[in-house]
Amino acid sequence: MGRRGRKAAAIAASGEPTEAREALEHRWRDRLIVEPRLATLVTAEGGRREPFHRWIPYKQGFSPGLVRQFLGENPRTPKEWASHPVFDPFSGSGTCVVECAEHGVCALGVEAIAALVFLAQAKFEREFPPLPPGARLESRTKASMWQEIADRVELPVHRAALMLAVGRQHTTAGRTNRGAGPLEVVLAEVAVMMRDDLFHPLPQVNRVEVGDARRIPPIDDGAIGGILTSPPYLSRHDYAQITNPYEMVYRYWHAGQVCHCCVSSGVSNTNHTAHRAVAHGEVEQVRAGPRSRGEGHPSRTVAAAEEAAEWLMKIGQAKLAGVVRGYIEDMTLVLHECHRTLAPGGVCWMVVGGARIKDVYVPSDLMVAEIAEGCGFRVEAIRVARDLVGAARKFGRLGHVAPRESLLVMRRA
Ligand SMILES: C[S@@+](CC[C@H](N)C(=O)[O-])C[C@H]1O[C@@H](n2cnc3c(N)ncnc32)[C@H](O)[C@@H]1O
């Protein structure tokens, strides 16, 4: 922790009001179930070596094991899932839709970052033809090498391979990975991996689309059988940076592209702009940017979030206070959409991480549970996978508390 962080922590330890968050903790205490065996499932670690899931080392992902657990605990026939599919509104690397496909289950995903959608879709290809000879040309400078190759590859699956190879040359924090080999070598390794996996194609082709989880108009009310998802965690880190290498390559092919669908259907300029934003991966991330107006969130949530936000303001962290408030507004919109699209009786599993921002405790899992109830969900359980911060801190009269990473199990009444 830096000097400013220590200072903020010291101020936070002295006289921070905690009543609203304590009340929230008391209210939900009975529904918290500690389940340490979920700890490996809520992170991407468990899928690192599994076919398809090994393509994108997406730190923010969950494991395919969680998808298997979801399908196991909510059994339906493939026919039932076909009429009411599984939905992941924050599809990321596509763990949910891909693992569902592995089990012959119909699923669809929505994701803000177009490059991730492109990569997830590549997993549903049927084969990996040999790379064109030009794609193996030696380049003189490492920096321009991927662009030379980009000009020579056309098949989506080959383009995905180049994106993955460039991705491997960067750390998950978006910095150059000094240990990575030359692009040509990495590309050849990626190609072998993809060919091996696509040799056993997924038995079901599922769909992933670019979109905004807060507004999902193409899905009809009650059309979804079950939701399994993980929204971005409340965090002061910039998620977008992590996928930069993929996006950098993806934009090389797609920047300035004409939206033929808009042109041919003659939609208005406003809608065209909105469509372009979506088509080019410019969807606002859940934790950043100007806030949209969420309505109807229960006052207890607001009280707890406001308590944290106001204290952040007081310790000079106005931007982070805005992040906390924006998270609540965004999650309200998301939960309304989840509730609207889910069939009556349908289940929604949501992995939510709590946070400690500048030492200010934000029980996001409980806040999301409150919002969900306000939207008409019945929160059946908050299954605590693990504590996110090793050393719990003393919090008001509650004693020692650490932010939790929890699986919220909710049902549409
Ligand atoms: C925690 S990750 C989900 C990872 C996913 N479960 C997996 O296994 O790869 C959250 C994802 O939500 C996406 N996201 C952020 N804001 C979004 C929005 N408004 N609409 C849709 N997706 C969004 C992020 O780009 C990120 O990929």
The ligand as a Gaussian input file, in Angstrom:
#p B3LYP/6-31G(d) Opt

LIG

0 1
 C      -16.391000     -11.037000     -14.525000
 S      -16.281000     -10.939000     -16.276000
 C      -17.209000     -12.361000     -16.797000
 C      -16.308000     -13.504000     -17.226000
 C      -17.011000     -14.743000     -17.714000
 N      -17.856000     -15.342000     -16.699000
 C      -15.975000     -15.768000     -18.176000
 O      -15.937000     -16.878000     -17.621000
 O      -15.168000     -15.427000     -19.040000
 C      -17.398000      -9.627000     -16.628000
 C      -17.549000      -9.314000     -18.100000
 O      -18.586000      -8.345000     -18.259000
 C      -18.268000      -7.530000     -19.356000
 N      -19.077000      -6.298000     -19.281000
 C      -18.818000      -5.148000     -18.612000
 N      -19.814000      -4.265000     -18.778000
 C      -20.751000      -4.860000     -19.552000
 C      -22.025000      -4.465000     -20.056000
 N      -22.525000      -3.253000     -19.814000
 N      -22.730000      -5.349000     -20.796000
 C      -22.224000      -6.584000     -21.071000
 N      -21.016000      -7.014000     -20.629000
 C      -20.286000      -6.167000     -19.873000
 C      -16.758000      -7.316000     -19.218000
 O      -16.183000      -6.947000     -20.455000
 C      -16.300000      -8.695000     -18.738000
 O      -15.904000      -9.492000     -19.818000

